Amino acid sequence: MKRVLLAALGGALLAGAGAATASDALDQLQQRIIEVNRQVSPSVVHIEAAIRANNRGKIVTGSGFLTDPAGVVLTNWHVVDRARKVSVIVPGRTGRYLAEVVGSDKQTDLAVLRLEPRDGDEPFPVPILGDSDTLSVGEWVLAIGNPYGLEGTVSLGIVSGKGRDLKSSQILNAFIQTDAMIDQGSSGGPLLNLRGEVVGVNSRGQGRGIGFTIPINTAKRVTSDLLGEGRIARAYLGVTIQPLDRELAAYWNIPDTHGAVVGSVSRGSPAEAAGLAVGDIITRLDDQAVKAEKDEDLGRFQRKVARMPVGQSVELELLRGGKSRVVLAELSRQPKVVPDEEETDFGFTVQELTEELYRRNRLDRRDGVLVSFVERGSEAAEAAMAKGDMIVELQGRPIRRIEDFRLVLDEVPKGQPFLVRALRGHDTRFMLISPGDGDLQASPEPQAPPSGS
């Protein structure tokens, strides 16, 4: 495909200029691609993460690039999520480096690693970080990564679009879309302009010729926060919203209104304190009009709130029952997005209850831990435990948080049965977990093959 584009470019140049001029232009483009790859590829690394989740182990492979001569690497969150060990191959360096996950952020799909130093190491090569805000649709770009384990792979494409929203409540990026190839294993590698500047962090592909990249300006902010505090402090309003499309606006007899419709208000949130209610239409946030006619438009509102300082008061203009009103809300710190987990030796895994899990599972209470996995043939399965059960009591002691669960489970005598009380919908289930009852106890753990990211 790229050869066709270059041939078309050459034809256009030939039509408008002399053959020598057209040939020179193509040679210059080709030499520029070669030069950018030569400059940047030594800083693009291959990452292998040993993951263990739900009683299974696997190796996830991906890419990343160095951002500091001391050995700081930027990659994707999904490459190192749940990693117990991360190793990195640096071009031109012998062996593998062990890496520490300094911090990660699911909502931007970014993670920062630090390589363990070795005696005699020279400073690592780093690329120039550009300005993704100046990137133009139609601009030529290069993607470098390790698709399917093929290290140092380079692909050429253009910027196909900017500000793409992937319709996920847990992703806050306004992605760059490109047709430069982003395949399994390319995740975390750099997207470069023809000046050799990194303009994005490649995140995911979606069919042939459609890839999504995190803007480097977003990555700079996240990297600074993760290296500084180890986490991201995002502001939180505490509502879910849906678009106010034209049909809904017409039905409510407000055809000229733009905004977002409040679908839920979280208990104890700034939105609840400010008096927001289900069905309110948010038409303005401070001095910015809120316009959302389709799902992908909602990301602008979510990103604006998230980037505000925690504790800041914001002014919201609402439409309720056809009447306009203005309320003030003091933004709080966003609750945890990625739940903490505890994998037991009895074939089940539990998660702490985050706000997202509470809403997604339509739960009636917030105290307890949620069963997220039950292994077939395990002791938990023999006791009829099921994914989605909410454990509220263990050995007669209440379980409100995951810390309670860990503490009580640690106190159960080894080899002794223990009683779990759980809620399944509105029903209470008593389950006796008897160590040794599962038929998988003596089976060796299967070794999963490496998988790409």
Secondary structure as GFF3:
##gff-version 3
##sequence-region A 1 453
A	DSSP	alpha_helix	2	16	.	.	.	ID=ss1
A	DSSP	alpha_helix	19	40	.	.	.	ID=ss2
A	DSSP	three_ten_helix	41	43	.	.	.	ID=ss3
A	DSSP	beta_strand	44	53	.	.	.	ID=ss4
A	DSSP	beta_strand	56	68	.	.	.	ID=ss5
A	DSSP	beta_strand	72	75	.	.	.	ID=ss6
A	DSSP	alpha_helix	77	80	.	.	.	ID=ss7
A	DSSP	beta_strand	83	89	.	.	.	ID=ss8
A	DSSP	beta_strand	97	105	.	.	.	ID=ss9
A	DSSP	beta_strand	110	115	.	.	.	ID=ss10
A	DSSP	beta_strand	128	129	.	.	.	ID=ss11
A	DSSP	three_ten_helix	132	134	.	.	.	ID=ss12
A	DSSP	beta_strand	140	145	.	.	.	ID=ss13
A	DSSP	three_ten_helix	147	149	.	.	.	ID=ss14
A	DSSP	beta_strand	153	164	.	.	.	ID=ss15
A	DSSP	beta_strand	175	178	.	.	.	ID=ss16
A	DSSP	beta_strand	190	193	.	.	.	ID=ss17
A	DSSP	beta_strand	197	205	.	.	.	ID=ss18
A	DSSP	beta_strand	211	215	.	.	.	ID=ss19
A	DSSP	alpha_helix	216	228	.	.	.	ID=ss20
A	DSSP	beta_strand	235	236	.	.	.	ID=ss21
A	DSSP	beta_strand	239	243	.	.	.	ID=ss22
A	DSSP	alpha_helix	246	251	.	.	.	ID=ss23
A	DSSP	beta_strand	260	265	.	.	.	ID=ss24
A	DSSP	alpha_helix	270	274	.	.	.	ID=ss25
A	DSSP	beta_strand	281	285	.	.	.	ID=ss26
A	DSSP	beta_strand	288	289	.	.	.	ID=ss27
A	DSSP	three_ten_helix	295	297	.	.	.	ID=ss28
A	DSSP	alpha_helix	298	306	.	.	.	ID=ss29
A	DSSP	beta_strand	313	320	.	.	.	ID=ss30
A	DSSP	beta_strand	323	330	.	.	.	ID=ss31
A	DSSP	beta_strand	332	333	.	.	.	ID=ss32
A	DSSP	beta_strand	341	343	.	.	.	ID=ss33
A	DSSP	beta_strand	348	352	.	.	.	ID=ss34
A	DSSP	alpha_helix	355	360	.	.	.	ID=ss35
A	DSSP	beta_strand	369	374	.	.	.	ID=ss36
A	DSSP	alpha_helix	379	382	.	.	.	ID=ss37
A	DSSP	beta_strand	390	394	.	.	.	ID=ss38
A	DSSP	beta_strand	397	398	.	.	.	ID=ss39
A	DSSP	alpha_helix	402	411	.	.	.	ID=ss40
A	DSSP	beta_strand	418	424	.	.	.	ID=ss41
A	DSSP	beta_strand	427	433	.	.	.	ID=ss42
A	DSSP	beta_strand	451	452	.	.	.	ID=ss43
###
